[in-house]
Amino acid sequence: MLQSFVKVWLQDFSMLVVSLVAMTASAQDFVERFDDWPLDLKIGGTLGIAREPVIPSRLVDLVSGKASRSVLLLVNGNSEGKVHESFQQLDALKTVDVNSEIEFESSTRIVFWIDDRKPEQIPAETKERIEKYLSNVLRNGGSVFVCGSHAGLVGHRFISKSTDHELRIERGMNLLPDCMLQMEFPPTHEAEESFLSSLTYHPKCVGVGLEAGTWMLLQNRKIRVVGDGFGKFLLAPGTYPSARVHSIRDTVPKVKELDKVLVDLTQWRREAIDRTLPLFPPKDTVQPIVKNGHLLIVGGGGLPSGLMDRFVELAGGIDNAKLVYVPCEEDDQVAEKHSTVEMWKRMGVKNATYIHTKDRNQANEDDSFLRPLVSATGIWFGGGRQWNLADSYYGTKAHRLMKQCVERGGVIGGSSAGASIQAAYLARATPIENFQIMAPGYERGGLGFLQGVAIDQHFSQRNRIPDMSQLVKTYPQLLGIGIDETTAIEVSASTAIVSGNGSVYFFDGTKRSEDDAPSLVKLREGDRYDLILRSMIRE
């Protein structure tokens, strides 16, 4: 009797140890960190910044179009006489001394703050009061325009001069999040080097310099400039070998040149953070292997015949599958019904739902939101722009639960953006258009169900062979995978099986032809490829 008890106890103890080891290994495998990345991905309204209190007609038109709404002009007592005459044409204009108490009214949609003082001359209590007020306006979807010597205050940090002409870096209002502002930025190499030197003390800040006579406008998360000058964006070197400097101007761009007139601030903030982290992708090759479960990776443009049946089968069948659909959307709210979920229900799946959030805290802490992922046997990612999925889930508890789904033998599927997001390296994730396959700031954004690869979709239909060739020449440690529309690969262990009407392209940058092109293997339906050996599997 005692021997039987001891035997059972040892078996139970052994199972407990195995479970603890597995949990520890899983925790060690989850290298993506929540705390590194921004929570506030966008602002609620419009923020405009300039050095001179001169209002371009385009801004006047913006305000005049909303003349029925209240327009508030905040001025320092000494600067009221300097207000540009263009303000006088506004109907609903109210002028208030910025040094007085200001009561927030939700009807106030447009606020101008003009001041003749330098940031360091404004009392701390005034800064705090104005910061709270302007934050409320933006949070309510209003527009805030700050012009004058004090405009650098709206950044997270700003550069000021002390009485002995020493440069100082001081805390700002962070209305322009994670940015260090320098107003009247001169177009010289020396100015760039000086600014970059200041950024090394705050490497997670994006440096923003404005030429005289130029307005900068931030709407949601996109920045453009208005006027004759330029806006310049800078990043300190960090773990990268060199700094990054980029300019935008107020011009009409050609096709594929929107980055000359627009900046996605969230992408730049992510890149600044990325430069403080270990180099990515790592120099050493990481083996692409799915130890448990399966991945279904579709190139967009429709599903291969029978693929969704295969997904449900791998998830446990219509009676046992617990399926979760994850749409790829930029909007905070999505429709209550989704075609993928409705299709599962028509197929007879008894447990099918969806999750969606743009709130990283919710994706990390909300138990009711996370509940469907805890027991999910299949997760399907929708199409769209893949950086949205990185914004919402990368490094969160939701991300960890998604990985655990396939670790315990479940299946992960997705099409288009839902294909690219499955790799650890996130290809073609530029928020401004999607013409560039390498997107600094989002390269470390894939959810990493398959390590050591980069995945692109709509492949031959959009002539993307040159892009992937360039990527694997830059990162030969990555295996490049390009998937045509209505075409998929099913991955288990290190084997990828092709299905569908098109082709799948495998790029190996470690092997080059005489003209320096990477090795390319093109496979069709039924063909198999070994992701570790980087070669076709021949029967």
C-alpha positions in Angstrom: 0.0 0.0 0.0 2.8 2.4 1.0 4.7 1.5 -2.2 1.7 2.2 -4.3 1.2 5.6 -2.6 4.9 6.5 -3.1 4.7 5.4 -6.7 1.6 7.6 -7.4 3.2 10.5 -5.5 6.4 10.3 -7.5 4.4 10.2 -10.8 2.4 13.2 -9.8 5.6 15.0 -8.6 7.3 14.1 -11.9 4.4 15.5 -13.9 4.5 18.7 -11.8 8.2 19.1 -12.5 7.7 18.6 -16.2 4.8 21.2 -16.2 6.9 23.7 -14.4 9.9 23.2 -16.7 7.5 23.6 -19.7 6.1 26.8 -18.2 9.6 28.1 -17.6 10.7 27.3 -21.1 7.6 29.0 -22.5 8.3 32.1 -20.5 11.9 32.1 -21.6 10.8 31.8 -25.3 8.6 34.9 -24.9 11.3 37.5 -25.5 8.9 40.3 -26.7 8.5 42.9 -23.9 5.4 45.0 -23.3 7.0 47.9 -21.5 9.3 48.8 -24.3 6.6 50.1 -26.7 4.3 53.2 -26.7 0.9 53.0 -25.3 -0.4 56.2 -26.8 -0.2 55.4 -30.5 -1.9 58.6 -31.7 -3.3 61.9 -30.5 -7.0 62.7 -30.5 -7.1 65.9 -32.6 -4.7 68.1 -34.5 -1.5 69.8 -33.1 0.2 72.6 -35.0 3.6 74.1 -34.0 5.5 77.1 -35.4 8.1 79.6 -34.2 6.5 82.7 -35.6 2.9 83.9 -34.9 2.1 84.0 -38.6 -0.8 81.9 -39.7 -0.7 80.4 -43.2 -4.0 80.8 -45.2 -4.4 77.0 -45.1 -4.7 77.1 -41.3 -7.0 80.1 -41.5 -9.2 78.1 -43.9 -9.2 75.2 -41.5 -10.4 77.4 -38.7 -12.9 79.4 -40.8 -14.5 76.1 -41.9 -15.4 75.6 -38.3 -16.3 79.2 -37.4 -19.6 78.0 -35.9 -17.5 76.4 -33.2 -15.7 78.3 -30.4 -12.2 79.4 -31.2 -10.0 80.4 -28.2 -6.9 82.5 -28.5 -4.5 82.2 -25.5 -2.0 85.1 -25.3 0.5 86.3 -22.9 -0.4 89.9 -21.8 2.5 91.3 -23.6 2.0 89.5 -26.8 -1.6 90.4 -27.5 -0.7 93.2 -29.8 1.4 90.9 -31.9 -1.5 88.7 -33.0 -1.6 88.3 -36.7 -4.4 90.2 -38.4 -5.6 86.9 -40.0 -7.3 86.1 -36.7 -9.6 89.0 -37.0 -11.7 87.2 -39.7 -12.7 84.5 -37.3 -16.3 84.9 -36.1 -16.3 82.9 -32.9 -13.0 84.3 -31.5 -12.4 84.6 -27.7 -9.2 86.0 -26.3 -7.9 84.9 -22.9 -4.8 85.7 -20.9 -2.8 82.5 -20.7 -1.6 83.4 -17.2 -5.2 83.3 -15.8 -7.4 80.3 -14.9 -9.0 78.8 -17.9 -12.1 76.7 -17.7 -12.3 73.9 -20.2 -15.4 73.8 -22.4 -16.1 70.9 -24.6 -17.4 73.2 -27.3 -14.0 74.8 -27.7 -12.6 72.9 -30.7 -9.8 75.2 -31.8 -7.2 76.8 -29.6 -4.3 79.1 -30.6 -1.6 79.8 -28.0 0.7 82.7 -28.8 3.4 83.8 -26.4 6.5 86.0 -26.6 8.3 84.3 -23.8 10.9 81.5 -24.0 9.9 78.2 -22.5 12.1 78.7 -19.4 10.5 82.1 -18.7 7.0 80.6 -18.3 6.3 79.8 -14.6 6.0 76.1 -13.7 2.4 76.4 -12.5 1.4 78.1 -15.8 3.0 75.3 -17.8 1.2 72.7 -15.7 -2.2 74.4 -16.1 -1.9 75.0 -19.8 -0.6 71.4 -20.4 -3.7 70.0 -18.7 -6.0 72.3 -20.6 -4.5 71.7 -24.1 -4.3 67.9 -23.4 -8.1 68.0 -22.7 -8.7 69.9 -26.0 -6.7 67.3 -28.0 -8.3 64.4 -26.1 -11.7 65.8 -27.0 -10.7 65.8 -30.7 -10.0 69.5 -31.0 -7.1 71.4 -32.6 -4.3 73.1 -30.8 -1.9 75.6 -32.6 1.1 76.8 -30.6 3.3 79.5 -32.2 6.0 81.6 -30.6 9.3 81.3 -28.8 7.7 78.9 -26.4 6.5 76.3 -29.0 9.3 73.9 -28.1 7.4 73.2 -24.9 4.9 70.9 -26.6 7.5 68.2 -27.0 8.5 65.6 -24.4 11.9 67.5 -24.2 13.1 70.8 -25.6 16.5 72.5 -25.9 16.9 75.8 -24.2 19.8 78.2 -23.5 20.7 79.2 -20.0 21.8 82.7 -19.0 25.4 81.7 -19.6 24.4 80.4 -23.1 24.8 76.8 -22.2 22.4 74.4 -23.9 20.0 72.6 -21.6 17.5 69.8 -22.2 14.4 70.3 -20.2 11.0 68.5 -19.8 8.2 69.6 -22.0 4.4 68.9 -22.1 4.6 65.8 -24.2 1.7 66.9 -26.4 4.0 65.9 -29.2 4.9 62.5 -27.6 8.4 61.2 -27.2 9.9 64.1 -29.3 12.7 66.6 -28.5 11.9 69.9 -30.3 14.3 72.5 -31.6 12.6 75.5 -33.1 14.3 77.5 -35.9 16.5 74.6 -36.9 19.2 76.0 -39.3 19.9 73.9 -42.4 23.6 73.2 -41.5 25.6 70.1 -40.8 26.8 71.6 -37.6 23.2 72.1 -36.4 22.5 68.4 -37.1 25.6 67.2 -35.3 24.8 69.4 -32.2 21.2 68.1 -32.1 22.2 64.5 -32.5 24.6 65.0 -29.6 21.8 66.2 -27.5 19.6 63.2 -28.5 22.3 60.8 -27.2 21.2 61.8 -23.6 17.6 60.9 -24.4 17.9 58.2 -27.1 14.2 57.2 -27.0 13.3 60.7 -28.2 12.7 61.6 -31.8 14.5 64.8 -32.7 12.3 67.3 -34.5 13.7 70.5 -36.0 11.7 73.1 -37.8 13.1 75.7 -40.2 11.9 79.3 -39.7 8.6 80.1 -41.4 7.4 76.5 -41.2 4.4 75.0 -39.4 4.4 71.4 -38.4 1.0 69.6 -38.2 0.4 66.3 -36.3 -3.0 64.7 -37.0 -3.7 61.3 -35.4 -0.1 60.0 -35.9 0.9 61.6 -39.2 3.1 64.7 -39.5 3.3 67.1 -42.4 4.7 70.6 -42.7 3.0 73.8 -44.1 5.1 76.6 -45.4 8.3 77.2 -47.4 10.8 75.5 -45.1 11.4 71.9 -44.0 10.8 69.7 -41.0 13.7 67.5 -40.0 13.6 64.3 -38.0 16.6 62.8 -36.3 17.5 59.6 -34.3 20.6 59.0 -32.3 22.7 56.0 -33.4 22.2 53.6 -30.4 22.8 50.0 -31.4 22.7 51.0 -35.0 26.0 52.1 -36.7 24.8 55.5 -37.7 22.2 58.2 -36.9 19.1 58.7 -39.0 18.2 62.1 -40.5 15.1 62.7 -42.7 13.5 65.8 -44.1 10.0 66.6 -45.3 8.6 69.6 -47.2 5.3 71.1 -48.2 5.2 69.7 -51.8 3.0 67.5 -54.0 4.7 64.1 -54.0 5.1 61.7 -56.8 3.9 58.2 -56.6 5.8 56.2 -54.0 7.3 59.4 -52.6 4.8 60.1 -49.8 7.7 59.8 -47.3 9.0 63.1 -48.6 5.9 64.9 -47.3 4.6 62.7 -44.4 6.1 61.1 -41.3 4.4 58.5 -39.2 5.3 59.6 -35.7 4.6 56.2 -34.1 7.0 54.5 -36.5 9.7 57.0 -35.7 9.0 56.5 -31.9 9.3 52.8 -32.3 12.6 53.1 -34.2 14.0 55.3 -31.5 13.2 52.7 -29.0 14.5 49.9 -31.3 17.9 51.6 -31.3 18.2 51.2 -27.6 17.5 47.4 -27.8 19.7 44.5 -28.9 20.2 44.4 -32.6 17.3 42.9 -34.6 17.2 40.7 -36.5 20.0 38.9 -34.6 23.1 38.2 -36.7 22.9 34.4 -36.1 20.4 32.3 -38.0 17.4 31.3 -36.0 15.9 27.9 -37.1 12.4 28.2 -38.5 10.6 25.4 -36.8 7.1 24.9 -35.4 7.6 22.4 -32.6 3.9 21.8 -31.9 0.8 22.6 -33.9 0.5 24.1 -37.4 0.6 27.4 -39.3 -1.5 28.2 -42.3 0.0 31.2 -44.2 -2.0 32.6 -47.1 -0.8 35.1 -49.7 -4.1 37.1 -49.8 -6.7 37.4 -52.6 -8.9 34.5 -51.5 -8.2 31.1 -49.9 -7.1 27.9 -51.7 -9.9 25.4 -52.0 -10.5 23.5 -48.8 -8.0 25.5 -46.7 -10.6 26.7 -44.1 -11.8 23.2 -43.7 -8.2 22.2 -43.0 -7.9 25.0 -40.5 -11.0 23.8 -38.6 -9.8 20.2 -38.7 -6.4 21.1 -37.3 -8.2 23.2 -34.5 -10.1 20.1 -33.4 -13.1 19.8 -35.7 -16.4 21.6 -35.7 -17.4 20.1 -32.3 -14.2 20.7 -30.4 -12.6 23.7 -32.1 -12.4 27.0 -30.2 -11.7 29.6 -32.8 -10.8 33.3 -32.5 -10.7 35.8 -35.3 -8.4 38.8 -35.0 -9.1 41.6 -37.5 -6.3 43.8 -38.7 -7.9 47.3 -38.3 -6.7 50.8 -37.5 -10.0 52.0 -36.1 -10.6 51.7 -32.4 -14.0 50.0 -33.0 -15.0 47.4 -35.5 -18.3 45.9 -36.6 -19.9 43.3 -34.3 -20.2 40.7 -37.2 -17.2 39.4 -39.2 -17.4 37.3 -42.3 -14.8 34.9 -41.1 -16.7 34.2 -37.8 -20.0 33.9 -39.7 -18.3 31.4 -42.1 -17.1 29.3 -39.2 -20.6 29.2 -37.8 -22.1 28.2 -41.1 -19.6 25.4 -41.2 -21.0 24.2 -37.9 -18.3 25.4 -35.5 -19.9 25.7 -32.1 -17.3 28.0 -30.5 -16.3 30.9 -32.6 -15.7 34.6 -31.7 -13.4 37.6 -32.4 -11.2 40.0 -30.5 -10.1 43.5 -31.4 -8.5 46.4 -29.5 -6.2 49.3 -30.1 -5.6 49.6 -26.4 -2.3 47.9 -25.5 -3.3 47.9 -21.8 -6.5 46.0 -22.6 -4.5 43.5 -24.6 -2.2 43.0 -21.6 -4.4 43.2 -18.6 -8.2 42.8 -19.4 -9.1 39.2 -18.4 -12.5 39.4 -20.1 -10.8 40.5 -23.3 -8.1 37.8 -23.0 -10.5 34.9 -22.1 -11.1 33.6 -25.6 -7.4 33.2 -26.2 -6.8 31.2 -23.0 -8.5 28.1 -24.5 -8.2 28.8 -28.2 -7.4 25.9 -30.4 -7.3 28.1 -33.6 -6.6 31.8 -34.2 -7.0 33.5 -37.6 -5.5 36.9 -38.5 -7.3 39.0 -41.0 -5.9 41.1 -43.9 -5.1 44.8 -43.8 -2.0 46.6 -42.8 0.2 44.4 -40.6 1.6 47.2 -38.4 -1.8 47.5 -36.8 -1.4 44.0 -35.3 2.0 44.9 -34.1 0.7 48.1 -32.5 -2.1 46.3 -30.7 -0.5 43.0 -29.5 3.3 42.8 -29.7 4.7 42.0 -26.3 1.3 41.8 -24.6 -0.3 39.0 -22.6 -2.6 38.5 -25.6 0.6 37.9 -27.7 1.8 35.4 -25.2 -1.5 33.5 -25.2 -1.5 33.5 -29.1 1.9 31.8 -29.0 0.7 29.3 -26.4 -2.2 28.3 -28.7 0.3 26.8 -31.2 2.7 25.6 -28.5 0.0 23.3 -27.1 -0.8 21.9 -30.6 -3.3 24.4 -32.0 -3.3 26.2 -35.3 -2.5 29.8 -36.4 -3.8 31.0 -39.7 -4.0 34.2 -41.6 -4.1 35.9 -45.0 -2.2 38.9 -46.5 -1.3 41.0 -43.4 -2.3 37.9 -41.4 0.5 36.0 -43.2 3.3 38.5 -42.7 2.5 38.9 -39.0 3.2 35.3 -38.3 7.0 35.7 -38.8 9.2 37.2 -36.1 10.6 39.7 -38.7 7.7 41.9 -39.9 8.0 42.7 -43.6 6.3 45.5 -45.5 5.0 47.3 -42.3 5.4 50.9 -43.3 2.4 52.9 -42.1 2.9 55.4 -45.0 2.0 53.4 -48.0 3.4 49.9 -48.2 6.0 50.2 -51.0 9.0 49.5 -48.8 9.6 45.9 -47.6 11.9 47.0 -44.8 10.3 49.3 -42.3 12.5 50.6 -39.5 10.6 50.7 -36.2 8.4 47.8 -37.3 10.9 45.2 -38.3 10.8 44.0 -34.7 7.0 43.7 -34.8 6.1 40.2 -36.1 4.3 38.0 -33.6 7.0 35.3 -34.1 5.0 32.1 -34.6 7.7 31.2 -37.1 11.2 32.4 -36.4 14.0 33.1 -38.8 11.9 34.1 -41.8 10.4 37.2 -43.5 7.0 36.7 -45.2 5.6 38.8 -48.0 2.2 38.3 -49.8 0.4 39.3 -53.1 3.8 38.3 -54.4 4.0 37.9 -58.1 0.8 39.9 -58.6 2.6 43.0 -57.3 6.0 42.2 -58.6 7.7 41.9 -55.2 10.7 39.7 -56.2 13.1 42.6 -56.2 12.0 43.7 -52.7 12.5 40.3 -51.1 15.8 39.9 -52.9 17.0 43.1 -51.3 15.7 42.1 -47.9 17.6 38.7 -47.8 20.7 40.4 -49.2 20.5 42.8 -46.3 19.6 40.1 -43.8 21.0 36.8 -45.2 20.2 35.1 -41.8 16.5 35.3 -42.7 14.8 33.0 -45.1 12.6 35.0 -47.4 9.1 33.6 -48.3 6.9 35.2 -51.0 3.4 33.8 -51.4 1.1 34.4 -54.4 -2.6 35.2 -54.0 -5.0 32.2 -53.4 -1.9 30.3 -52.4 -0.7 29.1 -49.0 1.8 27.1 -47.1 1.0 24.8 -44.2 3.9 24.6 -41.8 4.6 22.0 -39.2 8.0 21.2 -37.7 10.3 22.6 -40.4 8.3 21.5 -43.4 6.2 23.9 -45.6 3.6 22.3 -48.0 2.3 24.5 -50.8 -1.4 24.6 -51.8 -3.5 26.8 -54.1 -3.4 28.2 -57.6 -0.2 30.2 -57.5 3.5 29.8 -56.4 5.5 30.2 -53.3 9.0 31.7 -53.6 11.8 30.8 -51.1 14.8 33.2 -51.0 18.2 32.3 -49.6 20.6 35.2 -49.2 23.5 33.0 -48.1 23.7 31.6 -51.6 24.3 34.0 -54.4 24.5 33.7 -58.2 27.2 35.4 -60.3 25.2 38.5 -60.6 24.8 38.6 -56.7 21.1 37.6 -56.8 20.0 35.4 -53.9 19.1 31.8 -54.5 15.4 31.4 -55.4 13.3 28.3 -55.3 9.8 28.5 -56.8 7.3 25.8 -55.8 3.7 24.9 -56.7 0.8 23.0 -55.2 1.9 19.8 -53.5 5.6 20.8 -53.3 7.4 20.6 -50.0 10.2 22.7 -48.6 12.5 22.2 -45.6 12.8 25.6 -43.9 15.9 24.7 -41.9 17.9 23.1 -44.8 16.6 25.8 -47.2 15.9 23.3 -49.9 13.0 21.5 -51.7 12.1 18.1 -50.2 12.2 15.6 -53.0 10.3 12.3 -52.6 
